[in-house]
């Protein structure tokens, strides 16, 4: 059995070889990480085979990324975005899920499978979209704010989606359905508890730790805070990334946010790169080879339908004309939470294993299309606002913010 040190060497070596090459060719760092994962994973070289374990661990990169974004926001700004989050996010989910469901029905899928796949594929990748926005300094642009509000809504919407799965099952799972709705109530209670109790406990904890004068203890407290809140959210089936974002928002006006951000940034960059490598490793070539046409049709439907729907909505979201195509393609891929929704549907037999495998593979492949589709539109983006130009260095590509003529920078 290969040691953990061997796997670390493989990950670092693949990133150091493939990512700079991808940047030099103009494809960006994210696509480089994805291709590195394909090469070292079970599909090609088989240097790393425990993909699920790596994927679960690497999700910590998304958690830390959302935490750092939360540090840049205050409660007042988040409240000001409520229309963007619930209005724009709700419209995106309804339109994209409705169109995708209709397409699956046209191809003869049962309505339960069509609805489940449509809802799951309407979710976009928070890790990919936010990384792109940070690297390009677009978080504070109209397109960036609209995209981020939609992604936050999707994190919130994932819970009722999971609760809905037993209701779609052909089996008698009435008890499971009731348990899921009880779990939804617990999730809302957890959300309120973290906001009300966590705010007071956090301030006291920060004061106590800062008095020790030990910087490593301060870093340990910050990691404990963000990971602890993320785990609490996950324990009630809420998105861990949503919990991390809220943990950052609660810490944003504490006076310690800059120190915490500086301590967390190195961990976040490496783990986020590992997440994209793990996504690349998860490509199942057996399913792709045996069902190529079906997979490619699903990928084309997801990317095409979502991009078209988002382009139409962009005008209603007040996204400037020059940013609409970029905005639409930015959210055109499937998301990480689609894996969770499909796993829940598979557990209660709403979908068959083959259909679940096809949808999961389509999500991964749609992630690979995003950096490629965005290439022609990156040079048309507006310059980063002054407030974002400094903050953009917290993304995977730190150098991208200080060297705007470059396509990307590795994490």
Residue, then its C-alpha position, 0 to 999 in steps of 0.5 A: x500500500x502506498x504511503x501518504x508521503x508518496x501521495x503528497x509527492x504525486x500531487x505536488x509533482x503533478x501540479x508543478x508540471x501540469x499547472x504551469x504548462x496549462x497557464x503558459x498555453x493560456x488555459x488557466x490554473x483550474x484546468x491544469x489542476x483538473x488535467x493533473x487529476x485525470x493523469x494521476x488518477x485511476x483513469x490513466x496512470x493509477x498513481x492514486x486510487x482512493x479518490x473518495x477519501x481525497x475528495x472529502x479531505x480536499x473539500x476543506x479547500x472550499x470551506x476555507x475559500x468561503x471563510x475568507x470571502x466571508x471575512x470580506x463581508x459584513x452583516x450589513x452588506x450581506x443584508x443588502x444582498x438579500x434581493x440578489x441572493x433570494x431573488x436572483x438565486x430563486x429565478x436561476x434555480x426555477x428556470x434552469x431546473x425547469x428547462x433541464x427537467x423538460x429536456x430529460x422528459x423529452x428523452x423519455x426519462x421517468x418524471x422522478x428521474x427527470x426532476x431529480x437530475x434537473x434540480x441537481x444539475x441546476x446547481x453550479x460549482x461554488x469552488x470553480x466560479x468563486x475561484x475564477x471571480x477572485x483570480x480576475x478581480x471580479x467579485x465586486x463587479x455586477x456580474x460577480x455580485x449576481x453570481x455570488x448571490x446565486x451560489x449562496x442561494x444554491x447552498x441554501x436550496x440544497x437542503x430542501x432538495x435532499x429533503x424532497x428525494x424520499x417524496x419522489x421515491x417509488x418505495x414507501x419511505x414516508x418515515x424517511x420523508x418525515x425525518x428529512x423535514x424534521x432535519x430541515x427544521x434542525x438545520x434552520x435552528x442550527x443556522x439561528x444558533x450559530x448566528x446568535x450564540x457564535x457571535x458572542x462566543x467568538x469575540x470572547x474566544x478571540x480576546x482570550x487567545x490574543x492574550x497568549x501572544x502565541x501566533x500558532x495558537x491564534x491560527x489554531x483557534x481560527x481553524x477550529x472556528x471555521x472547521x467547527x462551524x462547517x462541521x456543525x452545518x454538515x451535521x444537520x445536512x447544511x452545506x459546509x461551505x455555507x457554514x464557513x462563509x457564515x463563520x467568516x461573516x461573524x468574524x468580519x467586524x471583530x478587528x482580527x480579520x486581516x490577521x486571520x486571513x493572512x494565516x488561513x490563505x496558504x492552507x486555502x490555496x493548496x487545498x483548493x488546488x487539491x480539490x480540483x485535482x480530486x475532481x479530475x481523478x473522479x472521472x470514470x472512463x468506463x462509463x464514458x467509454x460505454x455510454x459516450x453519446x449519452x454522457x456528451x448529450x447530458x454535458x451539452x444540455x447542461x452547459x448549453x441550457x444553463x448558459x442560455x438561461x443565465x444569459x437571458x436572466x443577466x439583463x434582468x439582473x442588471x449585468x452590463x452587456x459586455x459581462x453577460x456572456x462571461x456571467x452566463x458561462x461562469x455558472x454553466x457547469x454542474x456543482x459539487x452539491x449535485x454529487x450529494x443530491x444524486x447520492x441521496x436520490x440513489x439511496x432511496x432509489x429515485x434513480x438507478x445507479x447507471x443514471x446516477x453515474x452518467x449525471x455525476x460524470x456529466x457534472x465533472x466534464x462540465x467543470x472542465x468545459x468552463x475554463x475553456x469556454x471563458x477564455x475568449x471573454x476574459x480580456x473583455x472584463x472590466x478592470x478590478x475595482x480598487x477594493x478588490x485588486x488587493x483582495x484578489x490575491x486570496x484566490x488560487x492564483x495570487x500572482x494573477x491580481x498583480x499581473x493582469x496580463x497573465x492568464x492565471x497563476x498556480x495556487 
